[in-house]
């Protein structure tokens, strides 16, 4: 049985005449931490948005544990505008909305924190846990699911305690320090019980000490919850420290892949980040 959790095959995302991601093929295996890096505008978040159902791919396939969750091919006006490869390779259109993708076991955080800031820490986690409620709308309407509600609340408190934030359970999310808000967003994502966790620049805005602490936190949650993690990050120290493998995008194209030592010494990667001298 394959250990591959997530696979992208020639995934292309084109907006009008702009190819944001061009024929990206990559995979994330069970238990790995895999990073997707590249300069600003390289197409990293666009790739995340395709995986999580925000966008339907213009072309190519996304599979989760061997099941196709997204598939596209150029149609209509896009067929004439299409500037990517493999135009005739993929057939049937397959799409899933973000909530369906979450139910399948993919959860994510965002580059810009998206907490419910007028709710408490506990309420933020509870909202995520409610996705796994077994009771239907009828029982909820007539308050016949109180036992399950109590269970969900206790599970949320247990999760906060396990990850060191139970003492902040009744604090308003907006009152938390920036770093704690980042942690809460990750905890809320874990509360949906994902098998694959996508982290979009989790260290954004953090100082070096906070980034080091986040590295350990990511390792801890991977081990405690048996997660597979796919992340985007600009902090290269964090990426090199925790990643098993790294993919590098530049202008939507995959320019390198490999283990951290290979990537940090790759001339194409160095050129993409630092530029090259003009002769």
QUISULPE-V269893 format. One record per helix or strand of 2 or more residues. SS is the DSSP state (A for helix, B for strand). FROM is the first residue (numbers start at 0). TO is the last residue. If there is no record, write none. Layout:
[[SS;FROM;TO] [SS;FROM;TO]]
This chain:
[[B;3;14] [B;17;28] [B;32;36] [A;43;50] [B;58;63] [B;66;71] [A;76;80] [A;97;103] [B;105;107] [A;120;131] [A;136;140] [A;145;161] [A;165;167] [A;172;174] [A;177;189] [B;195;199] [A;207;223] [B;227;231] [A;235;241] [B;244;249] [B;252;257] [A;259;263] [A;266;273]]
